[in-house]
Amino acid sequence: MDELRFTLSLSAEEFLPYYQGVAKTVRVHAHDGRTVDLPATRLRPFVTRQGIHGEFLLRLDDSHRVIELRVLRTLG
């Protein structure tokens, strides 16, 4: 199992193409320098009227499939 922490800050307008399904993945940069393309559908539960702003923990299995994504803290 692998864990990555990342911070994401997108306004509601910026996230709209992801929410609508036009854009399929969100590229995030982990605090340790790694880059991950995360399915945008995984972020939908965290979207507010202001967008999505927070620090997240992403857990992946050995095949790099998402096990868990959760908010560590909300920003803004």
N, C-alpha and C positions, 0 to 999 in steps of 0.2 A: 504494500500500500504506500502511496505517495501523497504528501500534503503540500499544498501551495497556499500562500497568503498573498492577496492582492488587494489593491484599492481601485475602486471604479467610481467615476463621477461623470455622469451623462445627464443632460437636461432631458425633460420629457420629449421635447422636439427632436433632440439627437437620437433618442432611443426609439422613436416612432417606426422607422423602417425595420428595426429588429422585432418590435412588437407585432407589426403587421405581417411579418414573415417574408418581407422583401429581401432583407439581409438575414442570412441563416446563422452566422457565427459572429461572436464578439472576440476580438483578439485582446487578451489581457496579458499584462507583464507582471509576473510574480515579484515579490520583494527580493527574492534571491537571484533575479536576473533572467529566469526562464520565461519563455513565451508560450501561451496556450491559446488555441482557438476553442472557445467554449460555445456550445450550442445556445443560441439566444433564448430558446424556450426555457432553459434552466434559470434565467434571470427574471423572467416575467413575474414570479411571485413577490419580487422585491421592488417592483416599480411603484412609485407614488406619483402624485400629481406634479411633484417637483422633478421627477425623473428617478434615477437610481444613483445613490451616493452612499458609499460605505466601504468598509474593509471586510473582506470575505475570506473564508477558509474553504478550500476546494480539496476534497479527498478523492483520489483515483485508485482504481484497482491495478493489478499488474499488467492488464491489457489497456491501460489508460482510459478506462470507462469511468464516468462519474459515479461515485458512491454517494457523496454528500456534498452539498453546497449550502453554507450557512453564513449569516451575517455575524461578524464579530463585534462590529460597532457601526452605528449610523453616523454619517457626517452631514454637516450643514444644519 
